[in-house]
Amino acid sequence: MSSDVHAKLESVLRQRTQIGDAIRERAVDYRGARRRQLVQLGHWFENPIRPDDVLASPDALAVCAPLIAELPSAAPDRSISEERIRRAASEGCDRLNEAMPRRASVVRVLIYPFMLLLMCWVLLVLFSVYLIPEFERMFLEFGLDVPESTDLVFWVAGVVRRTWPASLVFLVVAIAVAWVSPWITFQRRPPMNRRGWARRLVTSTRADWAQWAWHVALLIDAGFASPEAVAIAGYRDTHAVPTIDYAMQLPSAADQASLLHDVASNDWDRQRSYSGWWLSWLTPLVVWLVGMLVGFVVIALFGPLVSLISGLT
């Protein structure tokens, strides 16, 4: 079975240029990140890839599986018509379109809170460099005895003034590493399967099992027996997930693949709902914390100023 699928896949990859063109042609119907990912996947098919590279990638396999099923075992070297390639690419892109929203990275949802914290950091630097020193100088000239809260603000402003260039360099490097890390992984892996350290940190166990179940289901659809599919996708103790364990024990390969697809879809939906629930509290929490900090700084600075003005009058 394994050699038969490899032979068919080698025949399919002889037309990988046409497959890449068909994927990019189909990507025009999508927008945003999905279009970019599909275009990158189309470019990936133009590389000198091997059957094992496709089998290791569920995204590439989603496109190739219908073409593998198209070839008869008796004639694996038969060429595939361009119309059939375009149809398979369309089917594969639709599969990926269904999976991509469910696999949407939590990092994307964290962009707004991150930008809010970044703006607060910029304001903190500006206040520490230009505004707070003026208050500190004024209070010192009048010999005003400031409270501990004001001393704390002055101390933090001094630390920020001394360290903000190094903090800026660290921030730029951290953003660059987080952005580039998905692209410095194994280069034979398609773009949608490249995951940097930041994405791996926010990938839950449920989403990871869903990805594995989807991968195994695609391998079974391609013609592998379930033990071979598990070996390619990476062995796991399926007893930890009863639904997947039950699916792997079904006698029919078609039933196994169908149930695994359903399990992956259901787990992605549950993960998206759970992530949306706790992330919905994140932005209000960040806004509340920022408001509390701003209020603390205002009271710490203007409280002594009000006392000074009252003393002068």
Backbone as CSV, one residue per row, in Angstrom:
resi,resn,N_x,N_y,N_z,CA_x,CA_y,CA_z,C_x,C_y,C_z
1,MET,0.828,-1.204,0.000,0.000,0.000,0.000,0.867,1.262,0.000
2,SER,1.902,1.276,0.842,2.761,2.448,0.940,3.483,2.717,-0.375
3,SER,4.037,1.669,-0.987,4.756,1.848,-2.246,3.821,2.299,-3.360
4,ASP,2.580,1.814,-3.322,1.601,2.198,-4.339,1.280,3.689,-4.234
5,VAL,1.073,4.179,-3.004,0.772,5.599,-2.814,1.972,6.453,-3.188
6,HIS,3.174,5.994,-2.832,4.380,6.752,-3.197,4.532,6.842,-4.713
7,ALA,4.247,5.735,-5.398,4.358,5.741,-6.857,3.356,6.720,-7.473
8,LYS,2.139,6.722,-6.966,1.137,7.653,-7.469,1.546,9.102,-7.172
9,LEU,2.076,9.321,-5.972,2.449,10.683,-5.592,3.630,11.181,-6.419
10,GLU,4.559,10.307,-6.736,5.659,10.708,-7.619,5.139,11.113,-8.986
11,SER,4.137,10.373,-9.469,3.531,10.728,-10.755,2.818,12.072,-10.665
12,VAL,2.133,12.321,-9.552,1.444,13.597,-9.363,2.445,14.750,-9.324
13,LEU,3.561,14.549,-8.645,4.540,15.626,-8.491,5.282,15.934,-9.782
14,ARG,5.204,15.062,-10.754,5.781,15.412,-12.059,5.036,16.594,-12.680
15,GLN,3.828,16.806,-12.235,3.027,17.932,-12.719,2.848,18.987,-11.630
16,ARG,3.850,19.103,-10.759,3.733,20.030,-9.631,3.674,21.488,-10.087
17,THR,4.280,21.804,-11.238,4.199,23.179,-11.734,2.759,23.543,-12.065
18,GLN,2.050,22.607,-12.725,0.638,22.852,-13.031,-0.191,22.937,-11.753
19,ILE,0.176,22.124,-10.745,-0.554,22.172,-9.473,-0.358,23.532,-8.805
20,GLY,0.891,24.010,-8.790,1.156,25.328,-8.208,0.401,26.428,-8.925
21,ASP,0.374,26.368,-10.263,-0.368,27.376,-11.024,-1.859,27.323,-10.695
22,ALA,-2.396,26.097,-10.565,-3.823,25.957,-10.275,-4.159,26.497,-8.885
23,ILE,-3.266,26.279,-7.918,-3.509,26.786,-6.558,-3.492,28.307,-6.565
24,ARG,-2.506,28.909,-7.236,-2.451,30.371,-7.277,-3.646,30.942,-8.031
25,GLU,-4.104,30.247,-9.053,-5.284,30.702,-9.779,-6.520,30.675,-8.879
26,ARG,-6.616,29.625,-8.069,-7.760,29.512,-7.150,-7.654,30.503,-6.002
27,ALA,-6.420,30.879,-5.629,-6.219,31.799,-4.500,-6.794,33.179,-4.775
28,VAL,-7.006,33.512,-6.039,-7.556,34.824,-6.384,-8.949,34.999,-5.783
29,ASP,-9.665,33.895,-5.555,-11.024,33.978,-5.017,-11.052,34.271,-3.523
30,TYR,-9.889,34.267,-2.868,-9.828,34.541,-1.428,-9.173,35.891,-1.190
31,ARG,-9.221,36.319,0.067,-8.648,37.619,0.414,-7.778,37.500,1.660
32,GLY,-6.919,38.496,1.828,-6.150,38.606,3.051,-5.132,37.503,3.241
33,ALA,-5.053,37.027,4.491,-4.043,36.041,4.859,-4.243,34.726,4.119
34,ARG,-5.486,34.342,3.872,-5.733,33.070,3.176,-5.176,33.108,1.757
35,ARG,-5.381,34.240,1.092,-4.841,34.340,-0.266,-3.319,34.255,-0.240
36,ARG,-2.675,34.974,0.693,-1.212,34.926,0.764,-0.712,33.515,1.048
37,GLN,-1.374,32.807,1.953,-0.950,31.452,2.284,-1.106,30.510,1.097
38,LEU,-2.202,30.644,0.379,-2.415,29.780,-0.783,-1.424,30.108,-1.897
39,VAL,-1.130,31.388,-2.094,-0.129,31.765,-3.097,1.235,31.184,-2.727
40,GLN,1.600,31.262,-1.449,2.870,30.693,-0.998,2.883,29.174,-1.175
41,LEU,1.745,28.535,-0.913,1.664,27.092,-1.124,1.844,26.751,-2.600
42,GLY,1.259,27.573,-3.484,1.453,27.352,-4.914,2.907,27.490,-5.320
43,HIS,3.610,28.484,-4.774,5.042,28.632,-5.063,5.843,27.446,-4.513
44,TRP,5.423,26.928,-3.356,6.134,25.803,-2.751,6.121,24.583,-3.670
45,PHE,5.031,24.377,-4.386,4.926,23.226,-5.285,5.884,23.337,-6.469
46,GLU,6.434,24.500,-6.712,7.387,24.639,-7.812,8.790,24.202,-7.416
47,ASN,9.030,23.965,-6.123,10.331,23.503,-5.656,10.516,22.015,-5.948
48,PRO,11.756,21.535,-5.935,12.000,20.096,-6.145,11.634,19.285,-4.903
49,ILE,10.344,19.144,-4.645,9.880,18.446,-3.456,9.752,16.947,-3.727
50,ARG,9.755,16.188,-2.643,9.664,14.731,-2.721,8.315,14.272,-2.175
51,PRO,7.922,13.033,-2.452,6.657,12.526,-1.893,6.599,12.604,-0.375
52,ASP,7.725,12.333,0.293,7.731,12.392,1.754,7.457,13.801,2.263
53,ASP,7.872,14.814,1.503,7.599,16.191,1.905,6.098,16.477,1.887
54,VAL,5.417,15.968,0.871,3.968,16.168,0.777,3.248,15.390,1.868
55,LEU,3.684,14.157,2.113,3.024,13.336,3.133,3.193,13.922,4.530
56,ALA,4.270,14.635,4.749,4.497,15.244,6.063,3.701,16.514,6.264
57,SER,3.065,17.020,5.213,2.334,18.282,5.292,0.854,18.058,4.988
58,PRO,-0.032,18.224,5.969,-1.463,18.060,5.682,-1.987,19.081,4.684
59,ASP,-1.418,20.276,4.655,-1.906,21.287,3.712,-1.610,20.908,2.270
60,ALA,-0.375,20.435,2.016,-0.051,19.988,0.663,-0.799,18.712,0.319
61,LEU,-0.981,17.848,1.310,-1.687,16.591,1.066,-3.155,16.816,0.750
62,ALA,-3.747,17.879,1.322,-5.146,18.181,1.040,-5.365,18.459,-0.443
63,VAL,-4.345,18.988,-1.120,-4.441,19.258,-2.562,-4.129,18.008,-3.379
64,CYS,-3.148,17.228,-2.913,-2.697,16.076,-3.699,-3.564,14.837,-3.522
65,ALA,-4.266,14.733,-2.381,-5.050,13.514,-2.121,-6.082,13.224,-3.212
66,PRO,-6.853,14.230,-3.692,-7.798,13.920,-4.785,-7.099,13.455,-6.058
67,LEU,-5.886,13.959,-6.329,-5.161,13.541,-7.527,-4.618,12.122,-7.369
68,ILE,-4.200,11.777,-6.149,-3.737,10.410,-5.899,-4.876,9.427,-6.123
69,ALA,-6.058,9.762,-5.635,-7.211,8.884,-5.806,-7.626,8.761,-7.267
70,GLU,-7.244,9.748,-8.075,-7.603,9.736,-9.496,-6.815,8.697,-10.278
71,LEU,-5.599,8.372,-9.829,-4.728,7.471,-10.580,-5.013,6.022,-10.221
72,PRO,-5.180,5.143,-11.204,-5.373,3.722,-10.906,-4.054,3.065,-10.529
73,SER,-4.131,2.032,-9.710,-2.909,1.335,-9.281,-2.200,0.682,-10.456
74,ALA,-2.951,0.277,-11.449,-2.339,-0.408,-12.589,-1.549,0.541,-13.474
75,ALA,-1.857,1.822,-13.412,-1.156,2.796,-14.276,-0.850,4.057,-13.489
76,PRO,0.055,3.969,-12.494,0.345,5.152,-11.675,1.071,6.257,-12.426
77,ASP,1.676,5.933,-13.587,2.429,6.939,-14.341,1.567,7.737,-15.310
78,ARG,0.287,7.460,-15.324,-0.596,8.159,-16.256,-0.674,9.638,-15.895
79,SER,-0.613,10.497,-16.904,-0.676,11.936,-16.655,-2.111,12.352,-16.324
80,ILE,-2.230,13.449,-15.642,-3.530,13.954,-15.211,-3.858,15.188,-16.030
81,SER,-5.079,15.298,-16.446,-5.479,16.435,-17.271,-5.442,17.721,-16.457
82,GLU,-5.236,18.829,-17.165,-5.185,20.126,-16.491,-6.522,20.461,-15.837
83,GLU,-7.610,20.032,-16.458,-8.916,20.279,-15.866,-9.056,19.560,-14.527
84,ARG,-8.573,18.313,-14.468,-8.643,17.571,-13.210,-7.716,18.184,-12.158
85,ILE,-6.579,18.695,-12.569,-5.672,19.362,-11.624,-6.330,20.605,-11.051
86,ARG,-6.964,21.398,-11.898,-7.642,22.603,-11.414,-8.783,22.245,-10.461
87,ARG,-9.507,21.161,-10.784,-10.607,20.753,-9.910,-10.084,20.273,-8.554
88,ALA,-8.971,19.514,-8.577,-8.386,19.034,-7.321,-7.827,20.194,-6.502
89,ALA,-7.202,21.156,-7.187,-6.687,22.326,-6.475,-7.823,23.117,-5.839
90,SER,-8.941,23.208,-6.544,-10.091,23.916,-5.987,-10.635,23.190,-4.766
91,GLU,-10.722,21.851,-4.857,-11.198,21.069,-3.710,-10.249,21.224,-2.524
92,GLY,-8.943,21.162,-2.801,-7.972,21.301,-1.725,-8.006,22.676,-1.083
93,CYS,-8.136,23.724,-1.894,-8.212,25.081,-1.354,-9.468,25.266,-0.514
94,ASP,-10.577,24.653,-0.943,-11.802,24.743,-0.145,-11.619,24.038,1.196
95,ARG,-10.922,22.892,1.186,-10.635,22.200,2.445,-9.795,23.079,3.381
96,LEU,-8.777,23.675,2.805,-7.910,24.533,3.610,-8.660,25.771,4.093
97,ASN,-9.561,26.272,3.289,-10.346,27.432,3.686,-11.226,27.116,4.884
98,GLU,-11.736,25.884,4.934,-12.543,25.478,6.080,-11.690,25.318,7.325
99,ALA,-10.452,24.868,7.139,-9.589,24.595,8.291,-8.891,25.838,8.793
100,MET,-8.501,26.743,7.890,-7.684,27.887,8.287,-8.354,28.791,9.314
101,PRO,-9.668,29.145,9.178,-10.253,29.989,10.220,-10.237,29.323,11.585
102,ARG,-10.430,27.993,11.614,-10.432,27.290,12.894,-9.037,27.230,13.474
103,ARG,-8.030,27.218,12.602,-6.657,27.153,13.086,-6.045,28.545,13.234
104,ALA,-6.872,29.576,13.146,-6.352,30.945,13.235,-5.562,31.119,14.516
105,SER,-4.392,31.698,14.391,-3.505,31.825,15.540,-4.036,32.828,16.534
106,VAL,-3.856,32.504,17.821,-4.243,33.425,18.876,-3.410,34.702,18.795
107,VAL,-2.202,34.585,18.245,-1.338,35.762,18.142,-2.032,36.879,17.371
108,ARG,-2.799,36.510,16.355,-3.490,37.522,15.555,-4.511,38.294,16.386
109,VAL,-5.152,37.572,17.329,-6.143,38.210,18.175,-5.489,39.141,19.196
110,LEU,-4.213,38.868,19.514,-3.518,39.665,20.520,-2.914,40.945,19.954
111,ILE,-3.109,41.209,18.673,-2.478,42.375,18.061,-2.970,43.666,18.700
112,TYR,-4.297,43.798,18.902,-4.827,45.057,19.451,-4.318,45.323,20.864
113,PRO,-4.398,44.349,21.815,-3.809,44.622,23.137,-2.325,44.924,23.079
114,PHE,-1.612,44.241,22.182,-0.178,44.507,22.064,0.070,45.928,21.572
115,MET,-0.689,46.362,20.567,-0.523,47.731,20.064,-0.875,48.752,21.147
116,LEU,-1.877,48.457,21.970,-2.239,49.363,23.055,-1.108,49.483,24.069
117,LEU,-0.512,48.338,24.432,0.613,48.372,25.366,1.822,49.078,24.753
118,LEU,2.018,48.896,23.448,3.129,49.576,22.777,2.945,51.084,22.807
119,MET,1.723,51.558,22.556,1.458,52.999,22.615,1.668,53.527,24.038
120,CYS,1.280,52.720,25.033,1.501,53.148,26.423,2.989,53.240,26.730
121,TRP,3.752,52.306,26.191,5.192,52.354,26.414,5.794,53.612,25.778
122,VAL,5.337,53.967,24.572,5.826,55.179,23.904,5.477,56.411,24.729
123,LEU,4.242,56.472,25.241,3.853,57.616,26.074,4.664,57.657,27.361
124,LEU,4.939,56.488,27.936,5.750,56.453,29.153,7.140,57.005,28.907
125,VAL,7.728,56.657,27.761,9.059,57.180,27.431,9.002,58.692,27.246
126,LEU,7.993,59.171,26.527,7.885,60.614,26.294,7.680,61.364,27.605
127,PHE,6.795,60.862,28.454,6.570,61.512,29.745,7.827,61.478,30.607
128,SER,8.535,60.336,30.588,9.723,60.195,31.436,10.857,61.092,30.972
129,VAL,10.928,61.361,29.679,12.032,62.164,29.142,11.716,63.654,29.195
130,TYR,10.470,64.034,28.919,10.162,65.459,28.755,9.283,66.047,29.864
131,LEU,8.319,65.312,30.379,7.337,65.892,31.289,7.687,65.706,32.756
132,ILE,7.928,64.482,33.174,8.148,64.191,34.598,9.390,64.912,35.138
133,PRO,10.496,65.024,34.383,11.642,65.785,34.915,11.295,67.233,35.273
134,GLU,10.358,67.855,34.540,9.960,69.225,34.851,9.249,69.283,36.199
135,PHE,8.386,68.310,36.471,7.728,68.261,37.773,8.757,68.030,38.879
136,GLU,9.692,67.131,38.607,10.705,66.824,39.609,11.558,68.053,39.914
137,ARG,11.917,68.792,38.873,12.720,70.006,39.069,11.926,71.078,39.820
138,MET,10.667,71.216,39.499,9.828,72.223,40.148,9.636,71.904,41.633
139,PHE,9.369,70.664,41.953,9.185,70.283,43.350,10.483,70.460,44.131
140,LEU,11.610,70.195,43.456,12.903,70.337,44.136,13.207,71.807,44.416
141,GLU,12.887,72.671,43.466,13.157,74.102,43.649,12.356,74.674,44.812
142,PHE,11.125,74.222,44.973,10.289,74.731,46.051,10.497,73.962,47.354
143,GLY,11.380,72.972,47.337,11.634,72.202,48.539,10.416,71.474,49.062
144,LEU,9.570,71.004,48.138,8.315,70.358,48.517,8.574,68.925,48.955
145,ASP,7.976,68.537,50.060,8.090,67.163,50.552,7.019,66.318,49.848
146,VAL,7.427,65.527,48.868,6.475,64.767,48.048,6.176,63.429,48.706
147,PRO,4.995,62.870,48.465,4.650,61.554,49.022,5.420,60.431,48.335
148,GLU,5.290,59.228,48.908,6.019,58.081,48.366,5.557,57.728,46.961
149,SER,4.284,57.919,46.680,3.783,57.614,45.329,4.479,58.476,44.284
150,THR,4.719,59.757,44.604,5.405,60.640,43.665,6.867,60.247,43.529
151,ASP,7.503,59.874,44.644,8.881,59.377,44.572,8.976,58.139,43.691
152,LEU,7.966,57.267,43.792,7.957,56.061,42.956,7.869,56.428,41.477
153,VAL,7.021,57.398,41.137,6.900,57.833,39.737,8.221,58.422,39.254
154,PHE,8.877,59.245,40.091,10.155,59.825,39.700,11.220,58.735,39.497
155,TRP,11.208,57.723,40.380,12.195,56.638,40.256,11.975,55.833,38.973
156,VAL,10.714,55.514,38.675,10.402,54.763,37.445,10.788,55.589,36.218
157,ALA,10.507,56.894,36.249,10.869,57.761,35.124,12.374,57.777,34.926
158,GLY,13.130,57.792,36.013,14.590,57.758,35.888,15.083,56.467,35.277
159,VAL,14.485,55.348,35.693,14.870,54.056,35.100,14.541,54.032,33.619
160,VAL,13.377,54.547,33.255,12.980,54.559,31.839,13.927,55.432,31.025
161,ARG,14.327,56.596,31.574,15.243,57.480,30.835,16.588,56.804,30.590
162,ARG,17.041,56.006,31.534,18.342,55.354,31.376,18.279,54.126,30.474
163,THR,17.140,53.498,30.386,17.080,52.193,29.700,16.242,52.190,28.423
164,TRP,15.567,53.297,28.088,14.655,53.205,26.944,15.349,52.899,25.616
165,PRO,16.601,53.372,25.354,17.221,52.944,24.080,17.426,51.428,24.009
166,ALA,17.914,50.836,25.123,18.096,49.383,25.128,16.759,48.666,25.032
167,SER,15.717,49.211,25.681,14.385,48.602,25.594,13.855,48.653,24.167
168,LEU,14.122,49.757,23.473,13.676,49.880,22.089,14.365,48.850,21.202
169,VAL,15.672,48.677,21.386,16.405,47.683,20.602,15.868,46.284,20.885
170,PHE,15.650,45.980,22.172,15.120,44.665,22.540,13.745,44.440,21.925
171,LEU,12.891,45.463,21.944,11.546,45.335,21.383,11.595,45.074,19.885
172,VAL,12.439,45.812,19.178,12.558,45.622,17.726,13.077,44.221,17.401
173,VAL,14.089,43.768,18.147,14.633,42.429,17.914,13.594,41.358,18.206
174,ALA,12.825,41.521,19.307,11.808,40.539,19.665,10.731,40.443,18.593
175,ILE,10.280,41.603,18.086,9.264,41.596,17.024,9.815,40.944,15.757
176,ALA,11.075,41.257,15.416,11.684,40.674,14.219,11.816,39.163,14.343
177,VAL,12.232,38.688,15.524,12.375,37.240,15.725,11.027,36.552,15.646
178,ALA,9.997,37.144,16.290,8.662,36.551,16.247,8.100,36.530,14.836
179,TRP,8.460,37.529,14.025,7.949,37.601,12.649,8.693,36.643,11.725
180,VAL,10.006,36.517,11.940,10.839,35.744,11.014,10.881,34.267,11.382
181,SER,10.637,33.933,12.662,10.829,32.552,13.109,10.050,31.522,12.299
182,PRO,8.807,31.806,11.830,8.146,30.784,11.014,8.853,30.502,9.699
183,TRP,9.718,31.442,9.242,10.340,31.283,7.931,11.748,30.702,8.001
184,ILE,12.254,30.473,9.229,13.593,29.902,9.340,13.534,28.458,9.797
185,THR,12.327,27.864,9.759,12.181,26.456,10.065,12.492,25.649,8.815
186,PHE,12.220,24.395,8.865,12.520,23.482,7.767,11.907,23.983,6.466
187,GLN,12.765,24.293,5.497,12.314,25.005,4.308,11.483,24.153,3.358
188,ARG,11.489,22.840,3.535,10.670,22.019,2.658,9.217,21.977,3.118
189,ARG,8.925,22.552,4.249,7.563,22.538,4.768,6.781,23.681,4.142
190,PRO,5.530,23.433,3.733,4.751,24.510,3.126,4.523,25.644,4.108
191,PRO,4.247,26.859,3.587,4.128,28.037,4.456,3.109,27.881,5.556
192,MET,1.960,27.236,5.269,0.917,27.151,6.277,1.278,26.196,7.399
193,ASN,2.343,25.384,7.220,2.765,24.459,8.266,3.958,24.976,9.040
194,ARG,4.495,26.128,8.660,5.614,26.692,9.403,5.080,27.409,10.627
195,ARG,5.551,27.002,11.777,5.095,27.629,13.014,6.305,28.010,13.839
196,GLY,6.423,29.297,14.131,7.517,29.745,14.974,7.228,29.486,16.437
197,TRP,8.176,29.903,17.283,8.025,29.617,18.715,6.821,30.331,19.304
198,ALA,6.512,31.538,18.807,5.371,32.267,19.376,4.063,31.538,19.096
199,ARG,3.932,30.999,17.898,2.714,30.268,17.577,2.619,28.964,18.336
200,ARG,3.764,28.290,18.533,3.737,27.048,19.288,3.360,27.275,20.740
201,LEU,3.722,28.439,21.288,3.399,28.715,22.679,1.898,28.830,22.903
202,VAL,1.160,29.325,21.899,-0.269,29.567,22.080,-1.124,28.481,21.445
203,THR,-0.518,27.380,20.996,-1.264,26.274,20.418,-1.689,25.333,21.538
204,SER,-2.989,25.142,21.697,-3.494,24.316,22.777,-3.366,22.843,22.424
205,THR,-3.540,21.996,23.443,-3.501,20.549,23.222,-4.638,20.102,22.317
206,ARG,-5.810,20.702,22.500,-6.958,20.329,21.666,-6.685,20.649,20.196
207,ALA,-6.149,21.849,19.928,-5.853,22.221,18.540,-4.755,21.340,17.965
208,ASP,-3.795,20.949,18.778,-2.726,20.081,18.314,-3.253,18.700,17.943
209,TRP,-4.151,18.165,18.770,-4.769,16.871,18.445,-5.650,16.985,17.201
210,ALA,-6.335,18.108,17.038,-7.167,18.305,15.845,-6.315,18.300,14.583
211,GLN,-5.156,18.955,14.640,-4.250,18.966,13.495,-3.760,17.554,13.180
212,TRP,-3.447,16.796,14.224,-2.973,15.425,14.025,-4.075,14.558,13.426
213,ALA,-5.292,14.676,13.946,-6.407,13.878,13.421,-6.681,14.213,11.961
214,TRP,-6.596,15.498,11.615,-6.826,15.906,10.223,-5.740,15.332,9.319
215,HIS,-4.502,15.355,9.787,-3.384,14.805,9.024,-3.575,13.311,8.780
216,VAL,-3.913,12.565,9.830,-4.124,11.118,9.686,-5.289,10.842,8.735
217,ALA,-6.360,11.624,8.847,-7.507,11.427,7.966,-7.132,11.641,6.496
218,LEU,-6.332,12.651,6.220,-5.896,12.899,4.840,-5.011,11.767,4.329
219,LEU,-4.164,11.229,5.179,-3.317,10.103,4.769,-4.157,8.869,4.469
220,ILE,-5.178,8.636,5.276,-6.074,7.509,4.995,-6.826,7.752,3.693
221,ASP,-7.274,8.983,3.466,-7.932,9.307,2.191,-7.007,9.056,1.005
222,ALA,-5.699,9.285,1.224,-4.739,9.089,0.128,-4.492,7.618,-0.171
223,GLY,-4.881,6.710,0.735,-4.730,5.281,0.467,-3.905,4.518,1.477
224,PHE,-3.416,5.184,2.514,-2.624,4.485,3.522,-3.538,3.776,4.511
225,ALA,-3.079,2.641,5.013,-3.755,1.997,6.131,-3.515,2.824,7.385
226,SER,-4.404,2.690,8.360,-4.309,3.530,9.543,-2.978,3.385,10.289
227,PRO,-2.373,2.186,10.419,-1.056,2.139,11.086,0.019,2.924,10.331
228,GLU,-0.012,2.839,8.982,0.957,3.609,8.200,0.701,5.108,8.329
229,ALA,-0.578,5.501,8.329,-0.917,6.924,8.465,-0.448,7.470,9.807
230,VAL,-0.633,6.689,10.870,-0.192,7.117,12.202,1.328,7.238,12.241
231,ALA,2.024,6.301,11.590,3.492,6.350,11.584,4.002,7.593,10.862
232,ILE,3.341,7.996,9.775,3.763,9.174,9.023,3.439,10.452,9.796
233,ALA,2.239,10.529,10.344,1.832,11.734,11.073,2.539,11.860,12.414
234,GLY,3.092,10.764,12.919,3.752,10.775,14.224,2.920,10.011,15.229
235,TYR,3.512,8.954,15.784,2.739,8.098,16.694,2.321,8.867,17.941
236,ARG,1.080,8.638,18.364,0.566,9.195,19.601,-0.309,8.160,20.290
237,ASP,-0.384,8.278,21.597,-1.243,7.394,22.370,-2.676,7.918,22.276
238,THR,-3.454,7.336,21.369,-4.811,7.830,21.113,-5.766,7.556,22.264
239,HIS,-5.344,6.731,23.252,-6.207,6.488,24.402,-6.464,7.778,25.185
240,ALA,-5.609,8.774,24.994,-5.784,10.049,25.700,-6.987,10.824,25.180
241,VAL,-7.418,10.542,23.948,-8.574,11.214,23.350,-9.564,10.131,22.915
242,PRO,-10.627,9.887,23.679,-11.529,8.762,23.381,-12.134,8.796,21.987
243,THR,-12.505,9.992,21.487,-13.140,10.044,20.168,-12.166,9.613,19.069
244,ILE,-10.913,10.054,19.166,-9.916,9.644,18.178,-9.599,8.159,18.331
245,ASP,-9.514,7.692,19.556,-9.251,6.269,19.790,-10.365,5.415,19.209
246,TYR,-11.602,5.845,19.375,-12.732,5.106,18.799,-12.664,5.108,17.278
247,ALA,-12.305,6.256,16.697,-12.211,6.347,15.235,-11.150,5.394,14.694
248,MET,-10.017,5.288,15.387,-8.940,4.432,14.905,-9.288,2.948,15.000
249,GLN,-10.297,2.589,15.787,-10.677,1.193,15.938,-11.797,0.765,14.994
250,LEU,-12.313,1.700,14.210,-13.363,1.332,13.252,-12.802,0.425,12.169
251,PRO,-13.575,-0.543,11.698,-13.044,-1.501,10.716,-12.845,-0.909,9.321
252,SER,-13.635,0.078,8.963,-13.575,0.649,7.617,-12.665,1.866,7.589
253,ALA,-11.753,1.912,6.602,-10.861,3.062,6.474,-11.647,4.326,6.153
254,ALA,-12.709,4.193,5.342,-13.522,5.364,5.009,-14.200,5.929,6.254
255,ASP,-14.691,5.025,7.116,-15.322,5.492,8.355,-14.298,6.143,9.281
256,GLN,-13.092,5.578,9.326,-12.038,6.172,10.148,-11.740,7.598,9.698
257,ALA,-11.527,7.781,8.391,-11.197,9.103,7.870,-12.343,10.088,8.090
258,SER,-13.578,9.640,7.872,-14.725,10.528,8.032,-14.859,11.003,9.476
259,LEU,-14.721,10.062,10.432,-14.853,10.448,11.830,-13.692,11.330,12.282
260,LEU,-12.483,11.054,11.797,-11.338,11.891,12.158,-11.502,13.311,11.621
261,HIS,-12.035,13.434,10.407,-12.325,14.769,9.883,-13.329,15.495,10.777
262,ASP,-14.365,14.781,11.213,-15.379,15.391,12.083,-14.776,15.792,13.434
263,VAL,-13.907,14.928,13.976,-13.274,15.228,15.262,-12.411,16.484,15.141
264,ALA,-11.624,16.574,14.064,-10.768,17.747,13.873,-11.605,19.019,13.743
265,SER,-12.669,18.946,12.943,-13.527,20.124,12.763,-14.167,20.544,14.074
266,ASN,-14.658,19.556,14.841,-15.310,19.876,16.115,-14.317,20.460,17.116
267,ASP,-13.104,19.894,17.184,-12.105,20.399,18.127,-11.647,21.800,17.759
268,TRP,-11.508,22.080,16.450,-11.137,23.431,16.037,-12.223,24.442,16.420
269,ASP,-13.494,24.043,16.247,-14.592,24.936,16.619,-14.621,25.187,18.124
270,ARG,-14.414,24.141,18.910,-14.409,24.302,20.370,-13.245,25.175,20.817
271,GLN,-12.078,24.965,20.183,-10.923,25.773,20.544,-11.138,27.236,20.187
272,ARG,-11.760,27.473,19.036,-12.012,28.859,18.641,-12.986,29.529,19.603
273,SER,-14.021,28.803,20.045,-14.982,29.366,20.988,-14.323,29.648,22.334
274,TYR,-13.495,28.712,22.796,-12.819,28.898,24.080,-11.840,30.074,24.015
275,SER,-11.060,30.136,22.931,-10.102,31.225,22.794,-10.821,32.570,22.712
276,GLY,-11.926,32.600,21.961,-12.683,33.843,21.862,-13.249,34.283,23.205
277,TRP,-13.612,33.289,24.059,-14.183,33.635,25.363,-13.155,34.327,26.254
278,TRP,-11.982,33.702,26.407,-11.027,34.322,27.331,-10.318,35.521,26.723
279,LEU,-10.190,35.552,25.399,-9.572,36.722,24.788,-10.494,37.934,24.813
280,SER,-11.814,37.678,24.900,-12.745,38.810,24.985,-12.559,39.604,26.278
281,TRP,-11.973,38.982,27.298,-11.705,39.685,28.551,-10.350,40.374,28.544
282,LEU,-9.503,40.025,27.602,-8.138,40.543,27.636,-8.076,42.040,27.345
283,THR,-8.740,42.469,26.273,-8.687,43.878,25.907,-9.278,44.788,26.989
284,PRO,-10.475,44.488,27.546,-10.955,45.333,28.660,-10.011,45.332,29.854
285,LEU,-9.373,44.175,30.127,-8.438,44.123,31.246,-7.228,45.020,31.008
286,VAL,-6.700,44.983,29.770,-5.557,45.844,29.443,-5.947,47.309,29.540
287,VAL,-7.132,47.663,29.014,-7.598,49.054,29.090,-7.755,49.484,30.548
288,TRP,-8.307,48.599,31.382,-8.485,48.926,32.800,-7.146,49.145,33.491
289,LEU,-6.180,48.271,33.222,-4.863,48.412,33.839,-4.181,49.705,33.396
290,VAL,-4.285,50.004,32.106,-3.677,51.239,31.606,-4.339,52.457,32.251
291,GLY,-5.663,52.426,32.369,-6.363,53.530,33.015,-5.954,53.698,34.471
292,MET,-5.790,52.579,35.186,-5.358,52.657,36.581,-3.957,53.258,36.695
293,LEU,-3.062,52.854,35.809,-1.705,53.391,35.850,-1.675,54.887,35.529
294,VAL,-2.443,55.282,34.522,-2.501,56.707,34.177,-3.075,57.515,35.335
295,GLY,-4.144,56.999,35.944,-4.722,57.688,37.093,-3.747,57.802,38.253
296,PHE,-2.979,56.735,38.486,-1.984,56.773,39.562,-0.927,57.843,39.301
297,VAL,-0.436,57.915,38.056,0.585,58.907,37.716,0.025,60.320,37.837
298,VAL,-1.189,60.536,37.381,-1.789,61.873,37.462,-1.941,62.314,38.916
299,ILE,-2.442,61.419,39.772,-2.613,61.766,41.186,-1.259,62.008,41.847
300,ALA,-0.262,61.148,41.501,1.058,61.289,42.118,1.729,62.601,41.726
301,LEU,1.489,63.091,40.516,2.137,64.320,40.064,1.357,65.580,40.438
302,PHE,0.049,65.522,40.265,-0.740,66.733,40.464,-1.206,66.911,41.911
303,GLY,-1.141,65.827,42.712,-1.477,65.984,44.127,-0.536,66.944,44.821
304,PRO,0.789,66.728,44.745,1.716,67.714,45.337,1.617,69.093,44.686
305,LEU,1.305,69.136,43.377,1.187,70.428,42.709,0.017,71.225,43.273
306,VAL,-1.091,70.555,43.540,-2.247,71.235,44.133,-1.891,71.742,45.525
307,SER,-1.148,70.924,46.286,-0.725,71.356,47.632,0.198,72.570,47.551
308,LEU,1.084,72.582,46.543,1.979,73.708,46.363,1.223,74.987,46.024
309,ILE,0.254,74.882,45.144,-0.529,76.070,44.758,-1.353,76.575,45.939
310,SER,-1.899,75.638,46.710,-2.683,76.035,47.882,-1.785,76.733,48.897
311,GLY,-0.549,76.258,49.054,0.364,76.891,49.998,0.769,78.285,49.559
312,LEU,0.918,78.485,48.260,1.312,79.798,47.758,0.204,80.821,47.889
313,THR,-1.075,80.383,47.783,-2.179,81.315,47.882,-2.569,81.586,49.324
